[in-house]
């Protein structure tokens, strides 16, 4: 029996590094924008996501906001999304209002626009206001992923568990395609925090989302975060985009610090 289209590499090597990729989704790396994109877009790939078909790793770096770092006033989060060579391939910015950010804290609702290097919006993430604690199983976290904006390609849904942060990676019809399992205590005390990506029935990890240790000063005095995402090279590009959404949801749930409030590190709080 052949493997499903969205997942065809059960023996994904976690130490695999892809060769340098020549094409970038914009004109920033040495040529006109038209010359840097493939001539023919792959069938079924949302516009602007063609580059994701060529990579199996993504790095996400949250930009430092000086106003937030010095006076604790919460601003819209901004991120740079890079390939394994450190080249920027997308940028992301949270969109909501001042009251929502500073009153609702890390549970706040938002839309997030992800744009390519030509400033075209290629992905939109929609997060409603929800609970996060295991004590509220009927209203747990979820995120909708659209690509292009207006066309839903998948969802990230928090699964109820008394101890562990667990998520379902779902398709456009809310069918579960993969699972994401985190540690009981999601705190990066001088080390990385890994959320393992598995098939919908569990088993051997096929990828992961990692919150990377940023250094003592950055971890203590700012809430800027660095993440790495690994997935099978031939994973459906739409699911790669949904995994980006999962990474942002995990960041807000467990690693976002607003004002004097502490970061959440478990599903109990």
C-alpha positions in Angstrom: 0.0 0.0 0.0 1.5 3.3 -1.0 2.0 6.1 1.5 -0.4 9.1 1.5 0.6 12.1 -0.7 1.3 14.4 2.2 3.9 12.1 3.7 6.2 9.8 1.8 9.4 9.5 3.9 8.9 7.5 7.1 12.6 7.1 7.5 13.3 10.9 7.5 16.9 11.5 8.6 17.0 14.2 11.3 20.6 15.0 10.5 20.0 15.4 6.8 21.1 18.7 5.3 20.0 19.7 1.8 22.5 21.1 -0.7 22.4 24.9 -1.4 19.3 26.0 -3.2 19.7 28.3 -6.1 16.3 29.8 -6.4 14.9 32.4 -4.0 11.3 33.7 -4.0 12.4 37.3 -4.7 15.0 39.6 -6.2 17.1 40.0 -3.1 19.8 37.4 -4.0 21.4 38.5 -7.2 18.9 38.9 -10.1 15.5 40.1 -11.2 12.5 38.6 -9.5 11.2 37.0 -12.7 14.5 35.2 -13.2 14.7 33.8 -9.6 11.5 31.9 -9.6 10.9 28.6 -11.5 9.4 29.1 -15.0 6.5 26.8 -14.4 4.8 26.6 -11.0 4.3 23.0 -9.7 0.7 21.8 -9.9 -1.2 22.2 -6.7 1.3 24.6 -5.1 -0.2 27.9 -3.9 1.4 30.9 -5.5 4.4 32.2 -3.7 5.2 28.8 -2.0 7.1 27.3 -4.9 10.4 27.7 -3.0 9.2 25.5 -0.1 9.2 22.5 -2.5 13.0 22.7 -2.5 13.8 22.7 1.2 13.4 20.5 4.3 14.4 23.1 6.9 13.2 26.5 7.9 14.7 28.9 10.5 12.4 31.5 12.1 13.9 34.5 13.9 11.8 37.0 15.9 13.0 40.6 15.5 13.9 42.5 18.6 11.5 45.4 19.3 13.3 48.2 21.2 10.2 49.7 22.6 9.1 46.3 24.0 12.6 45.5 25.3 13.0 48.7 27.3 9.6 49.6 28.6 7.7 46.4 28.4 5.0 47.8 26.0 3.8 44.9 23.9 4.2 45.6 20.1 3.2 43.5 17.1 5.6 40.5 16.8 7.7 40.4 13.6 9.7 37.6 12.3 12.2 36.7 9.5 11.9 33.3 7.9 15.2 31.9 6.5 16.6 28.9 4.8 19.4 26.8 6.2 21.9 29.2 4.7 20.6 32.1 6.6 19.0 33.7 3.6 15.7 35.5 4.2 12.9 33.8 2.2 9.8 35.3 3.9 8.8 37.8 6.6 5.9 37.7 9.0 4.1 40.3 11.0 1.3 40.0 13.6 -1.7 42.2 13.1 -4.1 43.2 15.8 -4.8 46.2 18.1 -2.9 47.7 21.0 -5.7 46.8 23.5 -5.7 43.1 22.4 -1.9 42.8 22.7 -1.5 44.3 26.1 -4.7 43.0 27.8 -5.0 39.5 26.4 -1.3 38.8 26.6 0.0 35.6 24.9 -3.6 34.3 24.4 -4.4 37.2 22.1 -6.1 36.7 18.8 -4.4 37.9 15.7 -4.0 37.7 11.9 -0.5 37.2 10.7 0.6 38.1 7.2 3.5 36.2 5.7 5.1 37.9 2.7 7.8 36.9 0.2 10.8 39.0 -0.8 8.7 40.9 -3.3 6.3 42.0 -0.6 3.4 39.8 -1.8 1.3 38.2 0.9 1.5 34.4 0.3 0.2 33.0 3.7 -2.2 34.3 6.3 -2.5 32.8 9.7 -5.7 33.4 11.7 -5.7 32.7 15.5 -8.9 33.2 17.5 -9.0 34.0 21.2 -9.0 30.6 23.0 -8.0 29.0 26.3 -4.8 27.0 26.6 -5.1 25.2 29.9 -5.9 21.5 30.1 -8.7 22.5 32.5 -10.6 24.0 29.6 -10.7 21.0 27.1 -13.6 22.4 25.1 -11.9 25.6 24.0 -8.3 24.8 23.3 -6.0 26.6 20.9 -6.2 26.4 17.1 -5.0 28.3 14.1 -6.2 28.5 10.5 -3.7 28.6 7.7 -4.6 30.2 4.4 -2.5 30.2 1.2 -3.2 32.3 -0.8 -5.1 34.5 1.7 -8.8 33.5 1.6 -8.1 29.9 0.7 -7.9 27.6 3.7 -5.2 24.9 3.3 -5.1 23.5 6.9 -5.4 23.9 10.6 -3.3 23.5 13.7 -5.4 22.2 16.6 -4.3 21.7 20.2 -5.3 18.2 21.5 -6.4 17.7 25.1 -3.8 16.0 27.3 -3.5 16.3 31.0 0.3 16.7 30.9 1.8 17.1 27.4 1.3 19.8 24.7 0.0 17.9 21.7 -1.3 19.2 18.4 -3.0 17.8 15.3 -1.8 19.0 11.9 -5.0 19.0 9.8 -5.9 19.5 6.2 -8.4 21.9 4.7 -11.3 19.6 5.7 -10.0 19.3 9.3 -8.8 15.8 8.7 -5.8 14.9 10.9 -2.7 14.2 8.8 0.1 14.5 11.3 0.7 14.9 15.1 3.0 17.2 17.0 4.1 16.2 20.5 5.9 18.5 22.9 7.6 17.9 26.3 5.8 18.0 29.6 7.8 21.1 30.7 8.3 23.5 27.7 11.1 25.6 29.1 14.4 26.2 27.4 16.7 26.5 30.4 20.0 26.6 28.6 18.9 24.1 26.0 16.5 23.6 23.0 12.9 22.5 23.4 11.7 20.0 20.8 8.2 19.3 19.5 8.4 16.1 17.6 6.5 15.7 14.3 5.0 12.2 13.7 2.5 10.5 11.4 -1.2 10.7 12.4 -0.8 7.3 14.1 2.3 8.2 16.0 5.5 6.2 15.6 9.0 7.4 14.6 9.5 11.2 14.3 9.6 12.5 10.8 10.6 16.0 11.7 10.4 18.5 14.5 9.9 22.1 15.6 12.7 23.3 17.9 12.7 26.3 20.2 16.4 27.2 20.1 18.4 28.5 23.1 19.2 32.2 22.3 21.7 32.9 25.1 21.2 34.1 28.7 20.8 37.8 28.1 18.3 37.5 25.3 16.2 34.9 27.1 16.0 36.9 30.3 15.6 40.4 29.0 13.6 40.0 25.8 10.9 37.6 24.4 12.6 37.3 21.0 12.8 33.7 20.0 14.6 31.5 17.4 12.9 28.4 16.0 14.0 25.7 13.6 11.5 23.5 11.6 12.5 20.2 10.0 10.2 18.2 7.8 10.5 15.6 4.9 11.7 17.2 1.7 8.8 15.7 -0.2 6.1 16.7 2.3 3.1 18.4 0.7 4.1 22.1 0.4 0.7 23.0 2.0 1.6 21.0 5.1 5.0 22.8 5.2 3.0 26.0 5.4 0.8 24.6 8.1 3.8 23.6 10.1 5.0 27.2 10.0 1.7 28.2 11.5 2.2 25.5 14.2 5.5 27.1 15.0 4.0 30.5 15.5 1.2 29.1 17.7 3.8 27.3 19.9 5.8 30.5 20.2 2.8 32.5 21.5 1.5 29.7 23.7 4.7 28.8 25.5 7.4 31.4 24.8 5.7 34.8 24.6 6.2 37.0 27.7 4.0 40.1 28.0 4.9 42.7 30.7 5.4 41.2 34.1 3.6 38.0 33.2 5.8 34.9 33.2 6.0 32.6 30.2 3.7 29.6 30.2 5.7 26.3 30.3 3.0 23.6 30.8 -0.6 22.9 29.8 -1.6 23.3 33.4 -1.3 27.1 33.6 
